[in-house]
Amino acid sequence: MPYYIAFLETIDPEKDAEILEVHKAYLQKYINEGKIYAKGPFTDHTGGLIIYKTNSYEEAKLIAENDPVIKENSRKMTFKEWKSTLPE
């Protein structure tokens, strides 16, 4: 199964801080559903990375596009399909 990544770069730090808890709650729903493989912030505080494990590119992209940090324009997103080379 392919993975999909969202590279989220912070572009409005103040707004991003205001909606951080809403963003985390949004992601938790998909973690609970098994649709997020990994997530976390960059240590330099410039954004974060989310790895989705869904049935399709379209499903993962829809989840990513509806993330509050994207909808509220506090981060910009680069979205790509990613192939892990680790054995499953």
Secondary structure, 3 states (H helix, E strand, C coil): CCEEEEEEEECCHHHHHHHHHHHHHHHHHHHHCCCEEEEEECCCCCEEEEEECCCCHHHHHHHHHCCHHHHCCCEEEEEEEECCCCCC
